């Protein structure tokens, strides 16, 4: 079926109610004619069943990342991600009164329910920040560290060393992002 079992049940109850009115010998022609709108409105009770392919793919990705050691990501972003991932079991999505994991495991999930779960998983995945490659920055820093500063003024040497200290702090910062690395490389040039 393309509709949820829950909505089919509600739809069937409504059709049974309408049928009982039609079969009632005391129902007048006016009442029966007025049922046309109710019959048309009963179709609105049917809710599309979700195709959960996207939800399943995103959840698989989320579960794989949560089972990892997180070394591909900055520590802060991985911590935030794990908090969001763990909330898949506890955070109730309104107005559906289910968690992400309940919707994921629910065979009768509607399109709107699956979309809400997909949105939450996507939000969690978007928290992740890949650790940047610092190799070029480290190499440039090592070269700059050996630079002969003896012909320069004490003020310029001090400024140079402060700059090196800032770049070294970026190298040592596990939460540094690609933009930080790019700016540090630009500063070294």
C-alpha positions as CSV (number, residue, x, y, z in Angstrom):
1,X,0.0,0.0,0.0
2,X,1.1,3.6,-0.6
3,X,-0.7,4.7,2.6
4,X,0.1,4.1,6.2
5,X,-1.8,1.3,7.9
6,X,-2.9,3.8,10.6
7,X,-4.5,6.1,8.0
8,X,-6.1,3.2,6.2
9,X,-7.7,2.2,9.5
10,X,-9.1,5.7,10.1
11,X,-10.2,5.9,6.5
12,X,-12.0,2.6,6.7
13,X,-13.8,3.6,10.0
14,X,-15.0,6.8,8.2
15,X,-16.2,4.8,5.2
16,X,-18.0,2.3,7.5
17,X,-19.7,5.3,9.2
18,X,-20.8,6.7,5.9
19,X,-22.0,3.3,4.7
20,X,-24.1,2.9,7.9
21,X,-25.8,6.2,7.2
22,X,-26.5,5.2,3.6
23,X,-27.9,1.9,4.6
24,X,-30.1,3.4,7.3
25,X,-33.7,3.3,6.0
26,X,-34.4,6.4,8.1
27,X,-31.8,8.5,6.4
28,X,-33.5,10.9,4.2
29,X,-32.4,11.9,0.7
30,X,-31.0,15.2,1.9
31,X,-28.8,13.5,4.5
32,X,-27.5,11.0,1.9
33,X,-26.8,13.8,-0.6
34,X,-24.9,15.7,2.0
35,X,-22.5,12.7,2.4
36,X,-20.8,13.5,-0.9
37,X,-18.6,16.1,0.8
38,X,-17.9,13.7,3.6
39,X,-16.9,11.0,1.1
40,X,-14.6,13.4,-0.7
41,X,-13.1,14.6,2.7
42,X,-12.5,11.0,3.7
43,X,-9.7,10.7,1.2
44,X,-7.8,13.4,3.1
45,X,-7.5,10.9,6.0
46,X,-5.1,8.8,3.9
47,X,-1.5,9.5,4.7
48,X,1.4,8.5,2.3
49,X,3.7,5.8,3.6
50,X,7.3,6.9,3.5
51,X,9.9,5.4,1.2
52,X,12.6,5.2,3.8
53,X,15.6,4.7,1.5
54,X,17.1,8.2,2.2
55,X,16.3,7.8,5.9
56,X,18.0,4.3,6.0
57,X,21.1,5.6,4.1
58,X,21.5,8.6,6.4
59,X,21.0,6.5,9.5
60,X,23.6,4.0,8.3
61,X,26.0,6.9,7.7
62,X,25.3,8.3,11.2
63,X,25.7,4.9,12.9
64,X,29.0,4.3,11.1
65,X,30.4,7.6,12.2
66,X,29.1,7.1,15.8
67,X,30.9,3.8,16.0
68,X,34.2,5.4,14.8
69,X,36.8,6.9,17.0
70,X,36.1,10.3,15.5
71,X,39.7,11.0,14.5
72,X,38.6,12.2,11.1
73,X,36.8,15.2,12.7
74,X,37.7,18.0,15.0
75,X,37.1,16.8,18.7
76,X,34.6,19.6,19.4
77,X,32.5,18.8,16.4
78,X,32.6,15.1,17.1
79,X,31.5,15.7,20.6
80,X,28.6,17.8,19.4
81,X,27.7,15.2,16.8
82,X,27.7,12.4,19.4
83,X,25.4,14.4,21.6
84,X,23.0,14.9,18.7
85,X,23.3,11.2,17.7
86,X,22.5,10.1,21.3
87,X,19.5,12.3,21.3
88,X,18.0,10.2,18.4
89,X,16.8,8.0,21.3
90,X,15.4,10.6,23.5
91,X,14.4,13.8,21.7
92,X,10.7,13.7,20.8
93,X,10.0,15.2,17.4
94,X,6.9,17.3,17.4
95,X,4.1,16.9,16.3
96,X,4.9,13.2,15.8
97,X,5.5,12.2,19.4
98,X,8.3,9.9,18.3
99,X,12.1,10.0,18.4
100,X,14.3,9.7,15.3
101,X,15.1,6.0,16.2
102,X,11.4,5.2,16.7
103,X,10.6,6.7,13.3
104,X,13.5,4.9,11.7
105,X,12.4,1.5,13.2
106,X,8.6,2.1,12.5
107,X,7.5,0.3,9.4
108,X,4.4,2.4,9.1
109,X,6.2,5.8,9.1
110,X,4.6,8.5,7.1
111,X,6.4,10.8,4.6
112,X,6.2,13.7,7.1
113,X,7.6,11.6,10.0
114,X,10.4,10.2,7.9
115,X,11.2,13.8,6.7
116,X,11.4,15.0,10.3
117,X,13.8,12.2,11.2
118,X,15.9,12.9,8.0
119,X,16.1,16.5,9.0
120,X,17.4,15.7,12.5
121,X,20.0,13.2,11.2
122,X,21.1,15.8,8.6
123,X,21.4,18.5,11.4
124,X,23.6,16.1,13.4
125,X,25.8,15.2,10.4
126,X,26.3,18.8,9.5
127,X,27.8,19.4,13.0
128,X,30.9,17.4,11.9
129,X,34.0,19.3,10.8
130,X,36.7,17.3,9.1
131,X,40.2,17.7,10.5
132,X,42.3,19.7,8.1
133,X,45.6,18.4,6.7
134,X,48.2,20.4,8.5
135,X,51.2,19.0,6.7
136,X,51.9,22.1,4.5
137,X,51.5,24.4,7.5
138,X,53.9,22.3,9.6
139,X,56.5,22.2,6.9
140,X,56.2,26.0,6.3
141,X,56.4,26.5,10.1
142,X,59.6,24.4,10.4
143,X,61.2,26.4,7.6
144,X,60.2,29.7,9.1
145,X,61.5,28.6,12.5
146,X,65.0,28.2,11.1
147,X,64.9,31.6,9.5
148,X,68.0,33.7,10.4
149,X,66.5,36.8,12.2
150,X,69.9,38.2,13.3
151,X,69.9,41.1,10.7
152,X,66.5,42.4,11.9
153,X,65.5,44.8,14.6
154,X,64.4,43.6,18.0
155,X,60.8,44.8,17.4
156,X,60.5,42.9,14.1
157,X,62.1,39.8,15.6
158,X,59.5,40.0,18.4
159,X,56.7,40.4,16.0
160,X,58.0,37.5,13.9
161,X,58.2,35.3,17.0
162,X,54.7,36.2,18.1
163,X,53.5,35.3,14.6
164,X,55.3,31.9,14.9
165,X,53.7,31.3,18.3
166,X,50.3,32.0,16.9
167,X,50.9,29.6,14.0
168,X,52.3,27.0,16.4
169,X,49.1,27.3,18.4
170,X,47.1,26.5,15.3
171,X,49.3,23.5,14.6
172,X,48.7,22.2,18.1
173,X,44.9,23.0,18.1
174,X,43.0,19.8,17.4
175,X,39.9,21.9,16.7
176,X,41.6,24.1,14.1
177,X,39.6,24.2,10.8
178,X,40.7,24.5,7.2
179,X,40.2,28.3,7.2
180,X,42.6,28.6,10.2
181,X,45.2,26.6,8.3
182,X,44.8,28.7,5.2
183,X,45.2,32.0,7.2
184,X,48.3,30.7,9.0
185,X,49.8,29.6,5.7
186,X,49.1,33.1,4.2
187,X,50.7,34.7,7.3
188,X,53.8,32.6,6.8
189,X,54.2,33.8,3.2
